[in-house]
Amino acid sequence: MLALGRGLMARPRVLLLDEPPLGLGPAISKDIFRIIPRLRDAGLTVIIAEQDLRRTLRIADFADVLENGGLVSSGKGKDLENDPDVRRIYLGLTGH
């Protein structure tokens, strides 16, 4: 949380977050994923590298899904969240 605050103090136009909830408790992790869309809505470009695909796709305008360093899927976050292959392979879900 401190690193995020320090980064925002510089008033960046682009913010790169590498696994933002790593090492944080569940409540703070939820807060992070609530704050990110607010930062985006305030005009900040936010790039996230994150393994929690479900939470990330829910807030992403655009996403790339990588596997073993290669691009396997790309598109709008909501479209990928609803993509049958992404749901089955990466989210462990079937159907809608």
mmCIF file of the C-alpha atoms, coordinates in Angstrom:
data_MODEL
# 
_entry.id   MODEL 
# 
loop_
_atom_site.group_PDB 
_atom_site.id 
_atom_site.type_symbol 
_atom_site.label_atom_id 
_atom_site.label_alt_id 
_atom_site.label_comp_id 
_atom_site.label_asym_id 
_atom_site.label_entity_id 
_atom_site.label_seq_id 
_atom_site.pdbx_PDB_ins_code 
_atom_site.Cartn_x 
_atom_site.Cartn_y 
_atom_site.Cartn_z 
_atom_site.occupancy 
_atom_site.B_iso_or_equiv 
_atom_site.pdbx_formal_charge 
_atom_site.auth_seq_id 
_atom_site.auth_comp_id 
_atom_site.auth_asym_id 
_atom_site.auth_atom_id 
_atom_site.pdbx_PDB_model_num 
ATOM 1  C CA . MET A 1 1  ? 0.000   0.000   0.000   1.00 0.00 ? 1  MET A CA 1 
ATOM 2  C CA . LEU A 1 2  ? 2.851   2.342   0.792   1.00 0.00 ? 2  LEU A CA 1 
ATOM 3  C CA . ALA A 1 3  ? 4.503   1.666   -2.577  1.00 0.00 ? 3  ALA A CA 1 
ATOM 4  C CA . LEU A 1 4  ? 1.230   2.440   -4.361  1.00 0.00 ? 4  LEU A CA 1 
ATOM 5  C CA . GLY A 1 5  ? 0.845   5.686   -2.444  1.00 0.00 ? 5  GLY A CA 1 
ATOM 6  C CA . ARG A 1 6  ? 4.435   6.685   -3.136  1.00 0.00 ? 6  ARG A CA 1 
ATOM 7  C CA . GLY A 1 7  ? 3.954   5.992   -6.846  1.00 0.00 ? 7  GLY A CA 1 
ATOM 8  C CA . LEU A 1 8  ? 0.805   8.102   -6.983  1.00 0.00 ? 8  LEU A CA 1 
ATOM 9  C CA . MET A 1 9  ? 2.519   11.052  -5.280  1.00 0.00 ? 9  MET A CA 1 
ATOM 10 C CA . ALA A 1 10 ? 4.541   11.600  -8.476  1.00 0.00 ? 10 ALA A CA 1 
ATOM 11 C CA . ARG A 1 11 ? 1.257   12.117  -10.372 1.00 0.00 ? 11 ARG A CA 1 
ATOM 12 C CA . PRO A 1 12 ? 2.132   9.661   -13.142 1.00 0.00 ? 12 PRO A CA 1 
ATOM 13 C CA . ARG A 1 13 ? 0.165   9.325   -16.370 1.00 0.00 ? 13 ARG A CA 1 
ATOM 14 C CA . VAL A 1 14 ? 0.832   5.568   -16.432 1.00 0.00 ? 14 VAL A CA 1 
ATOM 15 C CA . LEU A 1 15 ? 0.999   3.262   -13.416 1.00 0.00 ? 15 LEU A CA 1 
ATOM 16 C CA . LEU A 1 16 ? 2.401   -0.268  -13.748 1.00 0.00 ? 16 LEU A CA 1 
ATOM 17 C CA . LEU A 1 17 ? 1.273   -2.646  -11.003 1.00 0.00 ? 17 LEU A CA 1 
ATOM 18 C CA . ASP A 1 18 ? 2.959   -6.038  -10.702 1.00 0.00 ? 18 ASP A CA 1 
ATOM 19 C CA . GLU A 1 19 ? 0.724   -8.312  -8.627  1.00 0.00 ? 19 GLU A CA 1 
ATOM 20 C CA . PRO A 1 20 ? -0.679  -5.445  -6.535  1.00 0.00 ? 20 PRO A CA 1 
ATOM 21 C CA . PRO A 1 21 ? -2.309  -7.580  -3.818  1.00 0.00 ? 21 PRO A CA 1 
ATOM 22 C CA . LEU A 1 22 ? 0.817   -9.718  -3.239  1.00 0.00 ? 22 LEU A CA 1 
ATOM 23 C CA . GLY A 1 23 ? 1.546   -9.961  0.467   1.00 0.00 ? 23 GLY A CA 1 
ATOM 24 C CA . LEU A 1 24 ? -1.592  -8.087  1.484   1.00 0.00 ? 24 LEU A CA 1 
ATOM 25 C CA . GLY A 1 25 ? -4.495  -9.464  3.465   1.00 0.00 ? 25 GLY A CA 1 
ATOM 26 C CA . PRO A 1 26 ? -7.826  -10.212 1.763   1.00 0.00 ? 26 PRO A CA 1 
ATOM 27 C CA . ALA A 1 27 ? -9.524  -6.987  2.880   1.00 0.00 ? 27 ALA A CA 1 
ATOM 28 C CA . ILE A 1 28 ? -6.700  -4.761  1.625   1.00 0.00 ? 28 ILE A CA 1 
ATOM 29 C CA . SER A 1 29 ? -6.512  -6.805  -1.582  1.00 0.00 ? 29 SER A CA 1 
ATOM 30 C CA . LYS A 1 30 ? -10.220 -6.087  -2.198  1.00 0.00 ? 30 LYS A CA 1 
ATOM 31 C CA . ASP A 1 31 ? -9.562  -2.416  -1.567  1.00 0.00 ? 31 ASP A CA 1 
ATOM 32 C CA . ILE A 1 32 ? -6.787  -2.386  -4.171  1.00 0.00 ? 32 ILE A CA 1 
ATOM 33 C CA . PHE A 1 33 ? -9.151  -3.783  -6.801  1.00 0.00 ? 33 PHE A CA 1 
ATOM 34 C CA . ARG A 1 34 ? -11.755 -1.168  -5.829  1.00 0.00 ? 34 ARG A CA 1 
ATOM 35 C CA . ILE A 1 35 ? -9.221  1.666   -6.080  1.00 0.00 ? 35 ILE A CA 1 
ATOM 36 C CA . ILE A 1 36 ? -7.812  0.740   -9.504  1.00 0.00 ? 36 ILE A CA 1 
ATOM 37 C CA . PRO A 1 37 ? -11.011 1.568   -11.472 1.00 0.00 ? 37 PRO A CA 1 
ATOM 38 C CA . ARG A 1 38 ? -11.211 4.904   -9.639  1.00 0.00 ? 38 ARG A CA 1 
ATOM 39 C CA . LEU A 1 39 ? -7.663  5.711   -10.717 1.00 0.00 ? 39 LEU A CA 1 
ATOM 40 C CA . ARG A 1 40 ? -8.565  4.799   -14.295 1.00 0.00 ? 40 ARG A CA 1 
ATOM 41 C CA . ASP A 1 41 ? -11.701 6.919   -14.153 1.00 0.00 ? 41 ASP A CA 1 
ATOM 42 C CA . ALA A 1 42 ? -9.564  9.843   -12.963 1.00 0.00 ? 42 ALA A CA 1 
ATOM 43 C CA . GLY A 1 43 ? -7.563  9.598   -16.198 1.00 0.00 ? 43 GLY A CA 1 
ATOM 44 C CA . LEU A 1 44 ? -4.639  7.415   -15.111 1.00 0.00 ? 44 LEU A CA 1 
ATOM 45 C CA . THR A 1 45 ? -3.584  4.577   -17.398 1.00 0.00 ? 45 THR A CA 1 
ATOM 46 C CA . VAL A 1 46 ? -3.113  1.489   -15.216 1.00 0.00 ? 46 VAL A CA 1 
ATOM 47 C CA . ILE A 1 47 ? -1.256  -1.581  -16.463 1.00 0.00 ? 47 ILE A CA 1 
ATOM 48 C CA . ILE A 1 48 ? -1.592  -4.661  -14.248 1.00 0.00 ? 48 ILE A CA 1 
ATOM 49 C CA . ALA A 1 49 ? 0.422   -7.879  -14.287 1.00 0.00 ? 49 ALA A CA 1 
ATOM 50 C CA . GLU A 1 50 ? -1.670  -10.203 -12.129 1.00 0.00 ? 50 GLU A CA 1 
ATOM 51 C CA . GLN A 1 51 ? -2.355  -13.917 -11.763 1.00 0.00 ? 51 GLN A CA 1 
ATOM 52 C CA . ASP A 1 52 ? -5.869  -13.456 -10.367 1.00 0.00 ? 52 ASP A CA 1 
ATOM 53 C CA . LEU A 1 53 ? -7.441  -13.352 -13.806 1.00 0.00 ? 53 LEU A CA 1 
ATOM 54 C CA . ARG A 1 54 ? -11.040 -13.237 -12.615 1.00 0.00 ? 54 ARG A CA 1 
ATOM 55 C CA . ARG A 1 55 ? -10.681 -10.070 -10.542 1.00 0.00 ? 55 ARG A CA 1 
ATOM 56 C CA . THR A 1 56 ? -8.434  -8.430  -13.108 1.00 0.00 ? 56 THR A CA 1 
ATOM 57 C CA . LEU A 1 57 ? -10.750 -9.076  -16.062 1.00 0.00 ? 57 LEU A CA 1 
ATOM 58 C CA . ARG A 1 58 ? -13.668 -7.602  -14.132 1.00 0.00 ? 58 ARG A CA 1 
ATOM 59 C CA . ILE A 1 59 ? -11.948 -4.221  -13.948 1.00 0.00 ? 59 ILE A CA 1 
ATOM 60 C CA . ALA A 1 60 ? -9.920  -4.281  -17.178 1.00 0.00 ? 60 ALA A CA 1 
ATOM 61 C CA . ASP A 1 61 ? -10.849 -2.198  -20.191 1.00 0.00 ? 61 ASP A CA 1 
ATOM 62 C CA . PHE A 1 62 ? -8.473  -4.336  -22.260 1.00 0.00 ? 62 PHE A CA 1 
ATOM 63 C CA . ALA A 1 63 ? -6.497  -7.457  -21.362 1.00 0.00 ? 63 ALA A CA 1 
ATOM 64 C CA . ASP A 1 64 ? -3.891  -9.820  -22.719 1.00 0.00 ? 64 ASP A CA 1 
ATOM 65 C CA . VAL A 1 65 ? -3.852  -13.361 -21.328 1.00 0.00 ? 65 VAL A CA 1 
ATOM 66 C CA . LEU A 1 66 ? -0.350  -14.842 -21.295 1.00 0.00 ? 66 LEU A CA 1 
ATOM 67 C CA . GLU A 1 67 ? 0.722   -18.420 -20.763 1.00 0.00 ? 67 GLU A CA 1 
ATOM 68 C CA . ASN A 1 68 ? 4.376   -19.434 -20.558 1.00 0.00 ? 68 ASN A CA 1 
ATOM 69 C CA . GLY A 1 69 ? 5.352   -16.013 -21.910 1.00 0.00 ? 69 GLY A CA 1 
ATOM 70 C CA . GLY A 1 70 ? 3.119   -16.252 -24.975 1.00 0.00 ? 70 GLY A CA 1 
ATOM 71 C CA . LEU A 1 71 ? -0.069  -14.400 -25.840 1.00 0.00 ? 71 LEU A CA 1 
ATOM 72 C CA . VAL A 1 72 ? -3.042  -16.776 -25.837 1.00 0.00 ? 72 VAL A CA 1 
ATOM 73 C CA . SER A 1 73 ? -5.944  -14.335 -25.839 1.00 0.00 ? 73 SER A CA 1 
ATOM 74 C CA . SER A 1 74 ? -6.512  -10.614 -26.113 1.00 0.00 ? 74 SER A CA 1 
ATOM 75 C CA . GLY A 1 75 ? -9.519  -8.297  -25.977 1.00 0.00 ? 75 GLY A CA 1 
ATOM 76 C CA . LYS A 1 76 ? -11.861 -6.328  -23.760 1.00 0.00 ? 76 LYS A CA 1 
ATOM 77 C CA . GLY A 1 77 ? -11.857 -7.503  -20.156 1.00 0.00 ? 77 GLY A CA 1 
ATOM 78 C CA . LYS A 1 78 ? -15.587 -8.285  -20.099 1.00 0.00 ? 78 LYS A CA 1 
ATOM 79 C CA . ASP A 1 79 ? -15.343 -10.170 -23.409 1.00 0.00 ? 79 ASP A CA 1 
ATOM 80 C CA . LEU A 1 80 ? -12.491 -12.325 -22.104 1.00 0.00 ? 80 LEU A CA 1 
ATOM 81 C CA . GLU A 1 81 ? -14.307 -12.927 -18.835 1.00 0.00 ? 81 GLU A CA 1 
ATOM 82 C CA . ASN A 1 82 ? -17.201 -14.335 -20.870 1.00 0.00 ? 82 ASN A CA 1 
ATOM 83 C CA . ASP A 1 83 ? -15.056 -16.183 -23.444 1.00 0.00 ? 83 ASP A CA 1 
ATOM 84 C CA . PRO A 1 84 ? -15.795 -19.934 -23.097 1.00 0.00 ? 84 PRO A CA 1 
ATOM 85 C CA . ASP A 1 85 ? -12.144 -20.971 -23.514 1.00 0.00 ? 85 ASP A CA 1 
ATOM 86 C CA . VAL A 1 86 ? -10.844 -18.426 -21.007 1.00 0.00 ? 86 VAL A CA 1 
ATOM 87 C CA . ARG A 1 87 ? -13.591 -19.368 -18.560 1.00 0.00 ? 87 ARG A CA 1 
ATOM 88 C CA . ARG A 1 88 ? -12.855 -23.086 -18.884 1.00 0.00 ? 88 ARG A CA 1 
ATOM 89 C CA . ILE A 1 89 ? -9.052  -23.074 -19.029 1.00 0.00 ? 89 ILE A CA 1 
ATOM 90 C CA . TYR A 1 90 ? -8.047  -20.103 -16.882 1.00 0.00 ? 90 TYR A CA 1 
ATOM 91 C CA . LEU A 1 91 ? -10.996 -19.481 -14.586 1.00 0.00 ? 91 LEU A CA 1 
ATOM 92 C CA . GLY A 1 92 ? -12.066 -23.095 -14.060 1.00 0.00 ? 92 GLY A CA 1 
ATOM 93 C CA . LEU A 1 93 ? -15.668 -22.244 -14.986 1.00 0.00 ? 93 LEU A CA 1 
ATOM 94 C CA . THR A 1 94 ? -18.109 -23.695 -17.452 1.00 0.00 ? 94 THR A CA 1 
ATOM 95 C CA . GLY A 1 95 ? -21.137 -22.068 -19.035 1.00 0.00 ? 95 GLY A CA 1 
ATOM 96 C CA . HIS A 1 96 ? -22.165 -18.480 -18.303 1.00 0.00 ? 96 HIS A CA 1 
# 
